[in-house]
Amino acid sequence: MALETKPWDAAEVLKTPADIAAYLDAYLEDGTPEVVLGALNTIARSHGMSALARETGISREALYKAFSDNGNPTLDTLLRVLKVFGVRLAVAA
């Protein structure tokens, strides 16, 4: 009996603001900008780009571009997306 596996996608399990905050916090702790961008892409996909576009007022295409491998989301884009997910940026010493 062969074991059947499938790729795991974190976007499938990021459902609550607490999930999203913990996921992003882990990547922000030691991540490079590219790694954090990948985490933001996963978070955006967890909600669905079309729904996220409607709720943020940012086009789907702009969201895909901002969170792509070569993306560079503006602070405005980042804050709008995080607000939709019920999380915010914070600074801690």
Buried (B, 14 or more C-beta within 10 A) or exposed (E): EEEEEEEEEBBEEBEEEEBBBEBBEEBEEEBEEEEBBBBBBBBBBBBEBEEBBEBBEBEBEBBBBBBEEEBEBEEEBBBBBBEBBEBEEEEEE
